[in-house]
Amino acid sequence: MKPRILVFDSDSAITQQLFWTLCDHYDVVTANDLHTALRRAASYEPAIAVLDLSGNDFAGGSNAGLRILEYLKSRFPKCRILGMISEVLPANRQKCFKLGVDELLDKPFDTEQLLDLLRRLAPFRSMDPVESGAFKLCY
């Protein structure tokens, strides 16, 4: 079974790109607004969430990405969080980690860097029965 990932970004082009990048190895669910993200998180219980945290009001925490983060951490404490952020201020980065982000990815990002971080958070299992060990030779 593939690990389930929730991808949230207000830009639908980014969520579509991430869907197609990840769908071979992960069960990907996307959302482009707060309400859809919360509904899908409740229904699908993701193992990992990739959340756009760029442009957040870090002082007040009113941005959708932060609200989704808080929801996931309160309802699904084992859910791993990969935050995408364009702010380079050290204080904002530190606040993300304090709020429960496991890894941060600077926007714009390299696809290989994204995949490496996701492998660390939830390694995918090969869907090939031979590679996964589902078919072992017995002597």
N, C-alpha and C positions, 0 to 999 in steps of 0.2 A: 504494500500500500504506500502511495506517495504521501510525503508530508504535505499538509494543507497550509497554504500561504494566503494571507489577506494583503492585497496591495492597495494602498490609498494614496491618491494624488488628485488634486483638483483639475489637473490637466489630463483630459482623456487620451491624448496622444501618448503621454508617458505611461499611463496604465495599460494601454493596448500594447505598446512596445514591450513592457515588462511581462505582460501575459504571454506573448509569443516567445520571448526569451526563456521563460521559466517553465512553460507548460509541458515540456517533454519529461522533466524530472520531478515536478511538483504539481499538486492539485491547486490551481491558482484561482482565487476569487478576487475580483476587482471592485473598487468603489471610487466615485469621484466627489461624493459629498458626505457630510457627517452622518445623516440619517441612514443612508444606504450602507455605509461602513458599519454602523452599530447593528443594524438589522442582520447583515451578513455575518458579522462576528458572532452574534448570538446564535444564528442558525448553524454555522459551519465550524465554530470553535477552532480557529487556526492554531497551528503549532508555532508559526512565525507570522509576524506582521511587518510589512515594509511600509513605513509611514513617512509621508512628506511632512517634515517639521520646519520647513523654510518659511520665513516671514512670520513666525510666531511672535505673539506678544508674550515674551518669556516672563515678564514681570507679573502679568495678570493671568497668563495661561488660558486665554480665551479662544485660541485658535483651534480649528477642527482636529488637526493632527495631535495636539496635546490632549484634547478631550477623548479621542479614540484611545490614545495611550493609557490614560487614566482608567477608562472603561475596561480595557483588556487586562490591565494589571489587577484590577479589583475582582473581575469575574473569572479570569483565566490566568492565575499567577505563574503557571509554567510556560505561558506563551512567550516566545523570544521576540524581541523587538529590534529591528534594523531601522534606524532613523536616517532619512535623507535630509541633509541640511546644507544650505548655501551660506549661512552665517559662519564666519570664521572667528568670531569673538570667543576667547577661551571661557568666559563666564557662561555663555549660552551653551557651549559644548558640555561644560561641567553640570549645568542644570539638567540637560538631557539625561546624563548618566544618573543623576540623583533621582530623577523621575522614573527610572527603570529601563532606559534604553540599554540594550546589550552591546550594540555596535553602531557606529556612525559612518555614514557614507557621504562624502562631499559631493554636492551637485555643481557642475555636471560630473558624471562618473563614467568610468570605464566598465563595460559589461563584464569583463573577466574579474575585475575587482569585486563587483556585485556577487558574482557566482562564488568566488572564494569565500566571501563573508557568509553567504548562505550555507555553504558546505560546512563551515565551522559551527553555525547555529543549529543546523539539522541536516546531517549528511543524507543525501538521497541514496536509496537502495536501487541497484540495477534492476531494470524490468526484464532483463534477459535471464531466463531460468538457469542457464548454465553458469553465467557470471555470478548470479546471486547465491548459487549453491543449492538451489531447489532440486536440481538433478545431480546427485552424486553417484559416482560409480562405487558399487559395493562388490567386494571380492569375497 
